[in-house]
Amino acid sequence: MTNKELSATIGAIWRIESARVVARVARLTHDLSLAEDYAQDALLTALEVWPAKGLPDNPGAWLMTVAKRCALDHLRHQTMAASKHVELGRDLDAHSAVTEQVLAERIDASVDGDIDDDVLRLIFTACHPVLSPDARAALTLKVVGGLTTQEIARAYLKSESTIAQRIVRAKRTLAEAHVPFEMPRGAELAPRLASVLEVVYLFFNEGYAATSGNHWTRPELCDEALRLGRMLASLMPQEAEVHGLAALMEIQASRLPARVDSKGHPILLPDQDRSQWDRLLIRLGFAALARAESLPGALGTYTLQAAIAACHARAATYEETDWAQIAALYEALAQIAPSPVVALNRAVAVGMAFGPAAGLALVDALLAEPTLTHYHLLPSVRGDLLARLDRVHEARTEFERAAALTCNGRERALLLARAAACGVKTTHG
């Protein structure tokens, strides 16, 4: 394995394992910043040791062991320092032996029976009410998802500096408030659920359509979001929106095998081989959607989006898609959760159901929306609608503008190809 290949492998391992390492160490130190520091120390040690000795059989366990050892040293130092003030006469060797045993027990102690998952515990901690909703999501995406500041900024349509400052302030606030690293209980659980669902969904979206890099999708992120979503559904069986989010992610994830070709190039929805869609995930999604719809109360945002995804999954071919139903569902979604992005998605559905002119009128009404100024999907959607109206020169300009705005290499290539092909009939994806 070349040095370049080894570095890429270590990077991939770190992306997969970092959340678990940080979460476990945070449970020991009760300090998120310290946990991140020790996890980074473990990564730096790996970068020094693995090139010389080779990859360990279980890289995740290796990283966890090194990070926990750093935490153990920290805790031992704290305990030893405190003992000097109250037990100066105690035999140091005996004290050290007891300290080692106590700290080792603390490290290996089982998690609460309510939910045996450090990563989920970390998400709820990062979503503590002491933080603003935006800070909760940004911090969790950074620490749990391992996303870069740029990726989070793209997800929130904010500047990188804004997101960076938000994350730093969030960590400081948690430390100053002495927020415990634990699952909320009773009445404290429900208010924090909305933020947790938002974070898990953003996490999933980054895997489903990567905001940057050279990969159109990042299935490992989708897999982790699915795992967390299923765990939440098991933890809170009477919460409709938990099942709604689980349904949405299951159905969306079913398309992943068909979204790229063998070389990683994107395949748009009209061109996807639906036989490659994962039927098991679709069935799981339908079951979760039925559960969400059966619970009391009005349909929530995730349940409505899951219903939209189900419309696509039920269509045997792209041409059989019930776009009128999808447009109606987006209208319902806009009533309870209005946003420029929802409005843009509704415009796509309207354009498919009632013609490109109808969709274009809705898109043009969004051109002055400040939050969409640098959102590449606005010119992308507009380019598609213009192409379908045979306004190919305008369409080419829109596709080129969209290509300039996206940070994903695969998506940029796709948009430039669509711009170049504007003289040929195009279809919406």
N, C-alpha and C positions, 0 to 999 in steps of 0.2 A: 504494500500500500504506500503510495507516494505521500509526501508531507501535505500536499494540497488535499488529497483524498482523506487523509487522517483528520485534518482540520475540519473538513466538511462533515465528517462522521461525528467528531466530537461536538460540533455545533448542533447537529441533528439530535444527538443524545441529550444535550443540555436543554434543547427546546422541549423535549418530551418530559424530562425528569425534573426540571428546575422547580416547577410548582410544588411537586411533592416534597422536594428537599426543603424549600422555604417554609412550606406549611408545617412540616414535622419539627423543624428547628424553632419556628415561631411558637409552637406549643410548649417548647422547653424554656425559651428565653422570655416569653411574653413581650417581646419587642420585635416589631416587624423589620425595622432598619437593621438591627443586629442580625436577624435571621437572614436577610438578604446579603449582608456582609459575609457571614460564614458560608453561605451557599456559594458566593463568588470566590471565596478562598478555596473551596473545594474544587471549583472549576479551574482556577489557576494552578492548583496542585496537579489536577488531571492533565493540563496542558504541558506541565513539566515532566510528569512521570510516564504517561501513556506512550509518547513517541519513543521513549527508550525501552520500556518494558512490554509494550503492546497493550491492546485493549483487555480489560478484565472480563471474566466470564459474565459478570452481571454489573455493567457500568452504573446503573441506577443505584444499586446497593453500595457500590464503592463510593460514589459521590455522597450518598446519605451518611455512610460511616465517617468519612472525613469531616463533613459539616457538623455531625453530632459530636465528634471529638473536639472540634473547636468550641462548640457550645458547652461541652462538659468542662473544658479548661476554664471558660469564662465563669461558669457557675461555681466551679471549685474555688476560683480566685475570690469570688464574692463571698462565699461561705467562709473561707479561711480568714479573709479580712475582717468579717463581722465577728468571728469567734475570738479574735485577739482582744476585743474590747470587753468581752463578757466572760471568757474562759481562759485567761492567760495561764492558768496553772495546769490546764489539761495536757496530757501527754500528746505531743504533735503526731506521732506515728499512729496512735490509737484513733485520734480524731480523724486523721486522713483516711484510715481504713473505713471508718463509719461513713465519712463524707462520700467516699467512692461508692459505697453500697447504696446510700440514699439517692445519690445522683443517678446511678445506674438504674435504680428502680423507677426514678422519675422519668428517665428516658424511655424505658421499656413498658411503662404503664399503659394499659389499654385505654382506648378512647371511650367516652360515654356510650352507654348502650343505645342511646337514642339514634345515633348515626355514626358509624365507624368509618369516617372519612375525613382526614386532615384537610384535604383541599377544599371540601365544602365548608368545613369549619372556618377555614381561612377566608372564603368568600363572604360568609356572614359577618366575620369580624371586620373585614374591609368595608362592609355595607352598614356599619354602625350608624345610628341616627345622629351622632355627633358630627358627622361629615355631611356636606351637601350632596344631593343626588348625583350631580356631575362628578364630584370628587370620588364618591364611592365607586362609580363605574370605571373611571379612569384608573384609579389605584388597583382595582381588581384585575382589570385587563392587563396592566403592567406586571403585577406580581404573580397572578395565577396563570394568565394567558401567555405571559412571556412576550407580549406584543411590544414593538418599539413605540417610542413617543410619536413618531411620524404616523404609524399605522393607527394609533388611537386618535390622533388629530384628524386623520382622514375620516374615521368612523363618525366623529362628532362634528365634522365640518368646522373645526377650529384651528387656530395656528399652533405650531409645535411649541412655541414659548408659553402659550397659555396653558397647554396640557402639562408641560414640564413643571410649571409653577404650581399647578393644581395638585400634582402628585407629591411634590415636596411638602406642600402645606398639609396634605392629607396625612402623610406619615407623621409629621410633627404633631398634628392635632391628636392622633391616636395615642402617641406616646405621652403627651401632656395630660390627656384625659385618663390614662392608665386603663385603657380599654382591655378587658380580659380576652384571651384567645379561647373562646368557647361558643357553643351554639346558644342562641337565645332560647328562652323557654316561655311557655304560656302565652300571655298577652303580648310579650315582646316580639314574638316570632312573626306574626302577620304583618306588622308595619314595615318590616325589613324585607319582606318577600318580594315586593315590587322591584326594588333595586337589584335583588339577586336575579330575578327573572330577566331583567334588562341586561345585566352583565353576561349571563349565560347565552342570551340570544346574540349579543354583539360578538361574543366569543365564537359562536357557531357561524355567524355571517362572515367573519374573517377567514374561516376555513372554507366556506362555500364559495366565496368570491374574494380572493386575496386582494387587499388594497395596494400592495406593492410587491416587488420582487419579480422573479421570472417563472412563477408557477401560477396558473389560473386558479387552482384550488389547493387547499392544504387539508386533506382528509383527516390528518391526525388531530387537528383542532376541532373538527366536526365530531370526531369520535369522543373526545373528552367532553364536549358540550352535551352530546347525547347521553353519556354516562351520568353526568350531573343532573340532566333533566329527568332521566328515569329515576334517579335517586330521590330527587325532590318529589316526584309523583308518588313514590312509595312512602315518603315521609309525611306528605300532606294530601292524603287521598280525597279529602272533601273540598280541595281548592280547585275550582274549575280552570282557572288560568294556568295553573301548574300543568294540568293535563293538556290544555290548549297549546302551551309552548312545546310540550313533549310531542304532541301530534304534528305541529308545524315542522319541528326539526326532523322527525322521523320521515315525513313525506318528502321534504326537501332533500334530505340526505340520500333518499332512494335514487335520485337522479345523478349522483356523483360519478358513477362508472361511465355514464354516457356524455358527460360534460366536456371531456377531453379525448383526443385521439391518442394513438399509441406513442406519438411524439410530444404529447402535452399541449397540443394546439387546442384552443377552445372550439367547442361545437355548440352553436346556438340552438335554442329550443326547437325551432321548426325542423332542424336537420338531425335531431337526436334519434338514435335507434332505441325506441321505447322498450324493446325486448331486453335491453340492458338495465332498465330500471329495476331496482331491487324490490321484488314483490313482497318479501317478508317485511321490509321496512314500511312499505305502503300499508300492509295489513295492520302492523303495529300502530301506524299513524291513524288509520281509520278507527281503530279500537279506542285510542286515546281521545280522538275527536268526539266519538260517540259518548265517552265518559264525560267529557267537558260539557257537552250539550245537554246531558241528562241532569246535571247538577242545577240547583236553584239559582235564579238571578239572570240578568241580561248577559248576552254574549260579550266577552271582553276582547281586547285587541288581539291577543295571541290566538284565541279561538276563531275569530273572524279571519285572520291570516291563514290559519290552518284550513278553514273551509275553502279559501281561495286556492291553496295548494292542492286540496282534494279535488277541486274541479279539473285541474290539469291531470292529476293522477287517474281520474276516471275516464278521461278521453283516450280512446285507443289510438287515435292519430291526432296530429296537430290541428288538422282541419275540423275535427269533431269537437274541439274545445268550446265550451259554453261561455263565450266571452261576455254575453249579456249578463249572465249570472255573476261572473267575476266583477264586471263593472258595478253591479248592484251591491255586491259585498264591499267593494272599495268605497262606495258611497256611504254605506253603513259605518265603515271604519272611519271615514272622514268626519262623521257626526260625533263620534265619541273620542277620537284622537286625531284632531286635525293637524296636519303638518304639510310643508311643501313637498316632501318625499312621497307621502300618501297621495297628494294631489297629482304628482307626476305619474305615479303608478296607475291611478285611476284614468289619467289621460291615455295611457297605453291601452288599457282595456277598452275604453270608449272608442279609440281609434280602430281597434280590431273588431269591435261589435258593430259600430255604426259608420265606419269609414274613416280614412286618414284625415279628411278635412275637419271632422268633428274633433278628433284627437288633437290636431294641430292647434285649433282654436284654444283648447284648454292649456296646451303647452305654452303657447305664446303669452297667455295671461300670467305665466310664472317667470317670464324673462327678467322682470324687475325685482324678483325675490332675492334679497341680499344673501341669504344662506345658501342659495344655489349658484352663486356667482362662479365658484370654482368647482362645482359638482359636475364631473364629466358626463354623467348619465343624462343631464338636461340636453346638451347639444347632441348626444348620441341618439336619444329618443327623437329629437326634432329632426335630425338627419334622416332617420328611418322613415318618418312620416312624409318628409319632403320627397324622398326617393320614391315612395309609393304614389305620390302625386305627380311623378315625372319632372319634378323641379330639381334635376340632377346637379346642376351647378351649385345651387344653394345647399343641397344635401352634402356635396363634397366638402364644402367649407365647414359645415357643422361636424362632420366626421373627423376632419383634420383638427378642429378645435378640441373635440373630445379626446383625441389621441394626445394632444399636447397637455391636457389636464390630468390624465390618468398616470398613476405611478407604477402600474403593473405592466411589465414588459410584454407579456402575452396579449393582454388586452389592447395595448398600444398597437401591436402588429395587426391585430384583428381590425381595429378601427381604421388604420391606414389602408389595409386591403379593401375595406368597404368603401373608403374614399376613392381609391383607384378604380373600383368597379362600378362607380356611380353611373356609368353609361349603360350598365346592364341592370336588369330588373333585380331588386333587392327585396329581402323579406325581413320582418322584424324578429328579433330574438329575445 
